[in-house]
Amino acid sequence: MSLNILFNITIKDSQIEHLTKLIDKQQQLQLTAVADNKELKANIRKLSGLIETYK
């Protein structure tokens, strides 16, 4: 293989690694958002119950 092809492969490998890290981070953020939403919904249900109790 020529040096140019090896260089291009190295660059592409680096780009793929970077994109993989970005995707992993995005997935972590999505999982965190889902967990936060579940917690917020649970808190809203608790507050709604309290409001109904005091009506």
Rosetta blueprint (number, residue, H / E / L):
1 M L
2 S L
3 L H
4 N H
5 I H
6 L H
7 F H
8 N H
9 I H
10 T H
11 I H
12 K H
13 D H
14 S H
15 Q H
16 I H
17 E H
18 H H
19 L H
20 T H
21 K H
22 L H
23 I H
24 D H
25 K H
26 Q H
27 Q H
28 Q H
29 L H
30 Q H
31 L H
32 T H
33 A H
34 V H
35 A H
36 D H
37 N H
38 K H
39 E H
40 L H
41 K H
42 A H
43 N H
44 I H
45 R H
46 K H
47 L H
48 S H
49 G H
50 L H
51 I H
52 E H
53 T H
54 Y L
55 K L
